[in-house]
Amino acid sequence: MEKMSRVTTAHSSAISGRTMFCHLDAPANAISVCRDATQVVVAGRNIFKIYALEEEQFVEKLNLRVGRKPSLNFSCADVMWHQMEENLLATAATNGAVVTWNLGKPSRNKQDQLFTEHKRTVNKVCFHPTEVYMLLSGSQDGFMKCFDLRKKESVSTFSGQSESVRDVQFSIKDYFTFAATFENGNVQVWDIRRPDRYERMFTAHTGPVFCCDWHPDDRGWLATGGRDKMVKVWDMTTARAKEIFCVQTIASVARVKWRPEKKFHLATCSMMVDHNIYVWDVRRPFIPFATFEEHKDVTTGIVWRHQHDPHFLLSGSKDSTLYQHMFKDATRPVDKANPEGLCFGLFGDLAFAAKESLISSDANRKPYPGGDRRYPIFFFKKPDPTEQFAHVSSALSVFETDLDSNRMDWFVKTAQLYLLCGKPFAELCDHNAKVARELKRPQVSTTWTMLRIMFSDPANPTTPGLNHGKVGTLPLMNSFNMKDMSSGMGTERGLERSKGESRQDSAHMEPGNLHISSNNNDENEETEGSEGQAEYMFGDAELDDDDLYSMEHENQTEEQECTLPQEAFQLRHEIMDNPSAPEHLQQDKADSPHASGNEAEVTFLATIESISLISISQPLFSPQLPASFFCPIVREMLSYYAEQGDVQMAVSVLIVLGDRIRKEIDDLTQEHWYTSYIDLLQRFELWNVSNEVIKLSTCSAITCLNQASTTLHINCSNCKRAMSNKGWICDRCHQCASVCAVCHHVVKGLFVWCQGCSHGGHLEHVMNWLKSSAHCPAGCGHLCEYT
């Protein structure tokens, strides 16, 4: 009854204060608070002080490091303030000593007892929650020791038969039970009456378990934290420890403490990287319930100020500060969380979650000022908003995709039909563009066509789509001139013919009537299809569209023999008063300086009063751009395709362009593209295409892929011994190893055999044999089957 009255009194006295801090003399390793929550002890390698918790500040009360040269007993790894005896402290020293301190001593040195039984650093000390004189320690040497403070040595030693002990904690509800955590990831539960063997052991984490804490209200819950960045809650009431909650943090968990009066809340701090203190609701483990962000370095110790007050948290850090945190001042990460979510499924389905107010039909309905009054207000108990997660109701929409739309048939067909080598560059591009166009991929097809235009040799263009010999098709030409077709075309009657007659007469013209000059002289050189600037000069009268048409040569050899005139256009004659026609046009066509032998004659179309001269002059600059001009564009294009997931296009273009683009892309990127594409090919079992890509690659890391594990070890079919690589005859039995059962010759290529009788031979011979007979050709009587 005395104990209950004391607890009730402590709980009834309200604890007040604010968020505050004080600077320490040195970094803190651990902190502990006294039973009445009025004082806190801070221990570290170079600090051991007691501070009073006043309303507005921390006040230093006592410095326990006394003497000119303090011994290593003052270098503390952990500290514990007894919850039953207010003057009793215990520390774990880095030299392996366990020291107790009596604050009631009148002398300056408060050290009471010293236990030096541990051989290595003591990581943890823990008082029994109800027994005043029982102290438990866990050391780096792998042992746990139980001390009776009325004696000068330990009364029990517990060997975990494992690595170092990182934490020990007495159970609050079970008098004889304590838990210990180890660096190998195990947790052991012991009965102090049986020091020879633990009661149970289980693997809690993948890596060291740094801390544990028994739930203050539920006797069966044990929280553990480890280097695997996880906090796990175990139900110890079952036959086997059962994991009931798991919280994933962002760093190794150094300390874990259950929050008083809150069954599902616990606080954690990290051993490295992360400086914040988090309070988690284990029912919602994906986002912290509250965060304290005051510390600038790693937090080393956390403790709730009172065992029945959930609103004050004390913490020490390596930044040499001691903080008191008010829970109402904590940061709430959930307030900054995005309530919308978007996720793609394995087969392309899209799931979208958003607030109901954004997508519901009654989104425009204004909420009632006092809440939702559709229900009686006395049915609701208004919760404390600081102790509740933000309740956001979301609506989930799932957009399903047709499975056929995500099929990868285009990838397989493209890989099988693409040509990567063996033909001229222009033909490879045209073929691959045609493949992409047939597979309904216009962007890829256009890309191949543009690559052909960019990198083809302008002196020898290949235009397989031209149909030579058809009337009405205008070929690409460098320059052309027109000469008089007949002396009578200068009259008015010559142009008053109907359009049909004009086309008919022109259709019967010989190819020689149209002169197309295509010479490769350096003085007057132009390429087909060039888009260079051209000068057009017309006479006094404009040409009608129907009067100007052209015919193509039927004989390509004659076209190649034509020569360009020295002048870009003919010199105009001296203008006379109303001439019927220029005199030099009256001359016979044989006298023309531009017609000789089999050369095509120059044709001129004449109007009523004047003639028209049409000429294309030599461009003032080279109309071709060097291939290197397009390399940056192509490099960006390849990166675009790779980022979009079409690594097939990136690798195919890389192989077809070869040295034109290979130097523009670093080797690591090329290797990554090749590896990704080969992996996809092998997933679709396109082994031949994969091997071709490996052979055509220039990356050393890729070309060696099909060179590994290529050795085939065979045994003799007679003596079953391993064959040497020198020939086809066994060194032991001197028989041929692989003899065809049909032709009785050695099989030096592809060998096929029956899995039933092990006889076989040349593939073609065995196939032909089995077409007419089902029995084995070796005469063993087995019914062989070729599938």
Buried (B, 14 or more C-beta within 10 A) or exposed (E): EEEEEEEEEBBEEEBEBEBBBBEBBBBBBBBBBBBBBBBBBBBBBBBBBBBEBEEEBBEEBBEBBBEEEEBEBBBBBBBBBBBBBBBBBBBBBBBBBBBBBBBEEEEEEBBBBEBEBBEBBBBBBBBBBEBBBBBBBBBBBBBBBBBBBEEEEBEBEBEBEBBBBBBBBBBBEBBEBBBBBBBBBBBBBBBBEEBEEBEEBBEBBEBBBBBBBBBBEBBBBBBBBBBBBBBBBBBBEEEEBEEEBEBEBEBBBBBBBBBBBBBBBBBBBBBEEBBBBBBBBBEEBEBBBBBBEBBEEBBBBBBBBBBBBBBBBBBBBBBBBBBBBBBEEBEBEBEEEEBEEEEEEEEEEEBBBBBBBEEEEEEEEEEEEEEEEEEEEEEEEEEEEEBEEEEEEBEEEEEEEEEEEEEEEBBBEBBEBBBBEEEEBBBBBBBBBBBBBEBEBEEBBEBBBBBBEBBBEBEEBBEEEEEEEEEEEEBEBBBBBBBBBEBEBBEEEBBEEEEEEBEEEBEEEEBBBBBBBBBEEEEBEBBBEBEBEBEEEEBEBEEEEEEEEBBBBEEEEBBEEBBBBEEBBBEEEEEEEEBEBBEEBEEEBEEBEBBEEEBBBBBBBBBEEBBBBBBBBBBEEEEBEEBEEBBEEBBEBBBEBBEEEBBBBBBBBBBBBBEBBBEEBEEEBBBBBBBBBBEBBEEBEBEEBBBBBBEBBBBEEBBEBBEEEEEEEEEBBBBEEEBEEEEBBBEEBEEBBBBBBBEEEBBEEEBBBBEEBEBBBBBBBBEEBBEEEEEBBBEBEBEBEEE
